[in-house]
Amino acid sequence: MRKLFLICLVMSISLSGCDYLKDLVDFPEFGSEYDVVVNRVGYNVNINNMTATVMEVDKSIGDTIITIPGSIQLNGRSFMVTSIGRNSFQGTKMTQVILPQSIEKIGIAAFYKCDRLKKIYLPSGLKKIEQNAFMESGLTELTIPASVAEIEVWSVKGCMALEKITVEDSEEPLSFEIEIYSNSTPENQKRFRELYAGRTIRYIVDVPLMKLTFGEYVQYVGTMNGLYISKPLQIWCYSSTPPSGNLRLSNAAIMESELYVPEDYFDVYEQDSSWGRFWNIYPI
């Protein structure tokens, strides 16, 4: 009897300890084990610099808006969430994602094939976006903060619903390839309508269908293989100096496009060997 009582007591203590651990870290029912799971999001922590990385989002979560916190708690200590890990959101059904100001990096294919993701709010402290970050997602708009120093290749490739990209103003050129692509299937044609380039961009593969704007810090366009404009377009240039570069234009683009330039520098644009080719130039 005494022996049975002791066995029951040990089992009770063990189970209580497990329940305590489960409550402490919100033990996941999905994927691999992580250091912390909060609201169905798994994180790993770095003890050396007290930071945390989003590692996986539970794919069973339905259409919703998800907000990543700026910090998480583990054993009474606070860890700042600074990065979105590789493939962490891949294939989830989120419609909107709000990231904290603490995020500095978005990892490889972090939002790959998130076809229901319409909006993501990128923080002003973001520094790097790795390759395939938003590839084949359902984004309709994307704003790249001025703080971003590097965007790796194919980050928006296959984003067929993407209508507008805004790259915020900065004097530093950006290694960014705007490449969306389209195919012969009518329902899969790209909807890219508008680009605001607030800084020099490495390579604009896909020119928007309606409006292309260059901010005052853009020094050159048409890098690498040049900027080819095949159809009539609204083009706005805010730089006092016409951006240099390999500007290639079809006859339709020359004759029917509308070019808007700073009023004080209208003559400069009109006499430029590239920009002066447009037939319709108007002062802003």
Number of C-alpha atoms within 10 A of each C-alpha: 6 6 8 8 9 11 11 11 12 11 11 12 11 12 12 12 12 12 12 12 12 12 10 15 17 16 18 18 10 14 11 9 14 17 14 23 25 16 12 18 21 26 24 19 21 12 10 6 9 14 19 27 23 26 24 26 24 20 17 10 12 11 13 13 14 17 13 17 15 16 16 19 16 13 8 8 10 14 20 20 25 23 22 27 21 22 21 25 26 21 19 22 20 23 19 18 17 15 21 21 16 18 24 21 19 27 23 21 25 27 29 25 23 23 22 17 23 18 18 21 17 20 20 16 17 24 17 18 25 19 20 25 28 31 26 23 26 22 24 18 18 20 16 20 20 20 17 23 16 16 20 17 18 21 27 26 21 22 28 23 20 23 18 18 20 16 22 16 20 20 14 17 17 21 16 21 19 20 18 23 16 17 9 7 7 8 9 13 13 20 17 23 15 20 24 19 24 25 23 26 22 17 19 22 17 18 21 23 19 15 18 18 20 25 21 21 21 26 20 19 21 20 16 12 12 15 19 17 20 15 18 19 20 17 17 21 22 20 16 19 18 25 23 16 15 16 17 15 18 12 13 13 20 22 15 15 20 19 23 19 26 19 14 10 16 18 14 16 24 19 12 14 10 17 19 18 16 18 15 14 20 14 13 14
